[in-house]
Amino acid sequence: MTEPDLLLPDLLLPRAGQAVDRLLRRVVAAHGLTPTSLGVLGVLVRGRPAAHRDLAAALGVAPATLTPVVDALERAGEVVRVRDAVDRRVVRVGVTGAGSARYAAAFAAVGRELRARVPQPPPGSEAAVRGYLCAVLAALDGVVPPASADADGGPAPAPVGQVEPGGEGPHPAVELDGQRHLGGVGPRMAEPDAVEARG
């Protein structure tokens, strides 16, 4: 395929998404994370401790793919596994204070880098561009981004449910209300990837 072919309107959207994906991977790697581990922390920060299968479903990955990612986050002290108080067969994953802090730092860095590198829509066209991108997500993934946003333009966070290592926190089932809550990481960003090496 020649370079002019890559600029056809039908291919501009996937090519732009791939460029954003590359930028995201570079930025989160500087924080010792991968897009998938950032997604795990994002789901937990914006929700409650979640069963492994619920986390995998929220991120659109196989549970087996998620296991080494959660293992690495647990070794780093950023998530903990806690047995459910009601159903002892269920183990839930909860975010720690350290995991919440790492997520906040990486998510803020992604936002800064995107604002610095990605051109803003022309004045007056922001609503149309957002509407179009939301329609693409709804049509392809059934994802409807929340209407509310925080001061940085990201999704408004839900209350944080943290569990400190060795602690017992709340254990209700994660509420995904039929949508994927990726903590600022879209479905494309949360594809399986290598587990980060931590020193």
C-alpha positions, 0 to 999 in steps of 0.5 A: 500500500502506498503512502497516498493510500494510507491517507484515504479517509477510510484509513485515517481514523485507524492510522490516527488511533495507532499513532495515539496507541504508540504515544500512550505506550511510550508515556505509560512505559515511563511510569513502569506500566503497560496499557493493560496495567494502566487499564487495570488500575483505572478500573479499580480506581474508578470502582470497587475491588473486582473479581479477576473475571470481571476485570478481564471482561472490563478490559476485553482481555482473556483472564489468562492474559490478565493474570501476569499483569495483576501478579506484577501489580501485586508484587509492586504493592499496587493491588492486593487480592482479597478473599470475598467475605461472603463467598470465600471461593471468590477472590477480588482485586483491590487497588492500594494507595500506591496503585492509585497514586501511580495511576494518577501520575501516569494518567496525568502524564498521558493527558499532558502528552496528548494535549501537547502533541495532538492538535485541538479541533478548530474552534466551534467543532469540538462537539462535532468531533467528540460526537463523531468519536463517541458514535464510532465507539458506540457502533464498534464496541458498544461503549458510550463514554460518560457525558461528565468530565473532570477539569482535565477533560477526562472522565469524572472519577467515581469514588476510590475504593482502596484496600491496603496490603493485608487489609480488609476492604469492601467487597461488593461486586464491581459495577460495570453497568453494561459499559467498559470502564477503562479509566481513561484507556480505550478498548484499543489501548487495553489489548494484550501486551507484555508484562512490564519488568519491574526491578 
